[in-house]
Amino acid sequence: FDSLWPWQKKALKAWNDNERKGLVEAVTGTGKTRLAIAAIAEELVLGGKVAVIVPTVELQRQWYAELQRNFSDIQIGLLGNGNQDHLTSCDVLVAIVHSASRHDLGLRDQELGLLVADECHRYGAETFKKALEDGFRSRLGLTATRERPDGAHEELEEYFGKVVYTLGYKEAIEHRYIADVKVAQIAVNLDSAEQLVF
C-alpha cells in the first residue's frame, strides 16, 4: 500500500496509534475506501476477520468489487440483499446494515476482528446500533459528515473511539485529493405556471 496518499498514511497511523480504533472524517471522494482497504490488509495479516457494514445495496456491490480487486486469495461473503453469509465461512463479510442489525455477523469469541463502518454517521439510529457488535476489537468508522442533529454521533464515538483524523475541503483541494469546486448561480425567468411548480 505504498500508493496511499499522504493523508491516508497519516490517518492509518493515527488509527493504529489509537489501538486500531477511531473515526476518520474526510470529505467525499478523497479515498476513505482505500484507507480502509489498507486497514483490512493489516487485519488479515494479523489473522483476523473483517466485517464491512454499508448502508445500501449499491455500496455493498462497490465494496465487494473493491475487495476482489485488492485481494485475490481470500473468501469474501455477503449479508443482505438475499445473501446469508457470515464470518464463520469467509474472511471478509460485506453486510448491509439492515441485515447486520438483525443477524449475528459470526465473529467467534476471542477471535481477532475488525469492523469497518462505511458512512458510519448513519448508524447512530437505535436499530442500526445493533449491527455494531462488541466482539470486534478493531473498529474503523468512515464518514464525511460525522455530527448528527440528534446527537447520536456521541454514541458512535463510544463504540469507535475518537476522531483520529479529519480531512476537510480546503486541505483536500489544496493537495489535489479532489477537484477544485466552482459554484455559479444562473438566473432563469419562469412564467407563472413554472413558478407554481417550483
Secondary structure as UniProt FT lines:
FT   TURN            2..3
FT   HELIX           6..17
FT   TURN            18..19
FT   STRAND          21..26
FT   TURN            28..29
FT   HELIX           32..45
FT   TURN            46..47
FT   STRAND          49..54
FT   HELIX           57..70
FT   STRAND          76..80
FT   TURN            81..82
FT   STRAND          83..84
FT   TURN            87..88
FT   STRAND          92..96
FT   HELIX           97..102
FT   TURN            109..110
FT   STRAND          113..118
FT   HELIX           120..124
FT   TURN            126..127
FT   HELIX           128..131
FT   TURN            134..135
FT   STRAND          138..143
FT   TURN            149..150
FT   HELIX           153..160
FT   STRAND          163..167
FT   HELIX           169..174
FT   TURN            175..176
FT   HELIX           192..197
//
